[in-house]
């Protein structure tokens, strides 16, 4: 609500979901996005879910892998509201 009030609301065309964090209802039996959700959702990360490797990564507190074209700048300071 406040994003709309302050004019900072952005609505993505497609929600990118890390494969390891994908909700079960979103995936088919092959681990891909079900056809009825493909317009609104896409998976990020490896092409196939390796359950054992993903579980090991999760317990080792390693973040989900992103595609090569995704760059996250975690050094940028957040901008204060109204500033």
C-alpha atoms as one frame of an Amber mdcrd trajectory, in Angstrom:
protein
   0.000   0.000   0.000   2.696   2.508   0.948   4.569   1.904  -2.292   1.483
   3.016  -4.159   1.031   6.054  -1.895   4.660   7.163  -2.331   4.799   6.317
  -6.040   7.440   3.605  -5.631   5.271   0.633  -6.623   6.707  -1.515  -9.398
   4.843  -4.515 -10.755   7.039  -7.080 -12.525   5.864  -8.620 -15.791   6.994
 -12.001 -14.541   7.951 -13.110 -11.025  11.376 -14.781 -10.941  11.448 -17.625
  -8.382  14.727 -19.294  -7.330  14.349 -22.972  -8.212  15.272 -24.064  -4.683
  12.586 -21.821  -3.175   9.793 -22.651  -5.639   6.422 -23.498  -4.127   5.223
 -27.046  -4.759   1.962 -25.893  -6.320   3.959 -23.986  -8.945   5.886 -26.996
 -10.297   4.868 -29.980 -12.384   6.219 -33.509 -11.903   9.328 -32.642 -13.967
  10.200 -29.705 -11.696   9.205 -27.046 -14.239   6.584 -24.298 -13.927   3.098
 -25.638 -14.670   1.670 -24.355 -17.985  -1.096 -22.342 -16.308   1.498 -20.294
 -14.356   4.197 -19.777 -17.035   2.960 -16.334 -18.045   3.343 -15.008 -14.493
   6.253 -17.057 -13.061   9.706 -18.213 -14.196  12.360 -20.263 -12.417  15.876
 -18.945 -11.821  18.930 -21.081 -11.249  20.048 -24.417 -12.607  18.052 -26.080
 -15.338  17.182 -29.104 -13.207  16.682 -29.513  -9.496  19.294 -31.763  -7.919
  17.482 -32.390  -4.639  20.522 -33.733  -2.779  22.774 -30.848  -3.833  20.057
 -28.281  -3.080  19.478 -29.766   0.363  23.213 -29.687   1.100  23.398 -26.048
  -0.053  20.407 -25.097   2.070  21.869 -26.656   5.228  25.249 -25.059   4.475
  23.436 -21.697   4.316  24.519 -21.086   0.719  22.145 -18.897  -1.301  20.266
 -20.287  -4.319  22.249 -20.096  -7.559  21.179 -17.426 -10.018  21.436 -17.465
 -13.773  24.628 -15.940 -15.217  22.772 -12.873 -16.499  21.619 -11.834 -13.016
  23.850  -9.420 -11.114  23.037  -8.399  -7.573  24.697  -5.272  -6.182  24.651
  -5.800  -2.443  27.020  -2.900  -1.804  24.512  -0.221  -2.743  23.107   1.646
   0.242  19.311   1.728   0.568  17.719   5.072  -0.217  15.744   6.582   2.669
  12.061   7.230   2.026  11.570  10.818   0.971  15.274  11.329   0.315
